Amino acid sequence: MSAQHTTHAPAHAAHDHEHEGPHSTFSGYMTGFVLSIILTAIPFWLVMAKVIADRNTAVLVLGAFAVIQILVHMVYFLHMNGKVEGGWTLLSTIFTVVFVAITIAGTLWVMFHMNTNMMPDHPVPTALPHQATGHATP
């Protein structure tokens, strides 16, 4: 047998490889693109037109739009779903998000409570007599 015949893979092996990774269509990418534009334009308009007066409410609304946009990107552009690689990609992403959330929450908790829990009680200095009258002493 020649080297040509031994280097060719069986025809069915090429077809198995096609189903391993995610595939998208032009319409899938366009749907993701249009959703991304909309999810960018609405928060931009909300901020520029000053539709939401309360700062805390604005932060929550804009944060919700950001989370939705992240999900749109993960589904339409990164093709993340429960079927790809037997669900391991989605599972590892969920683990990463939970791990990062716990790390950020723990860091913020420590930083906000650091003064209360770590600093000793210091007495407040009182004004000296010459500072109270405003006259300098020679």
Secondary structure, 3 states (H helix, E strand, C coil): CCHHHHHCCCHHHHHHHHCCCCCCCHHHHHHHHHHHHHHHHHHHHHHHCCCCCCHHHHHHHHHHHHHHHHHHHHHHCCCCCCCHHHHHHHHHHHHHHHHHHHHHHHHHHHHHHHHHHHCCCCCCCCCCHHHHHCCCCC
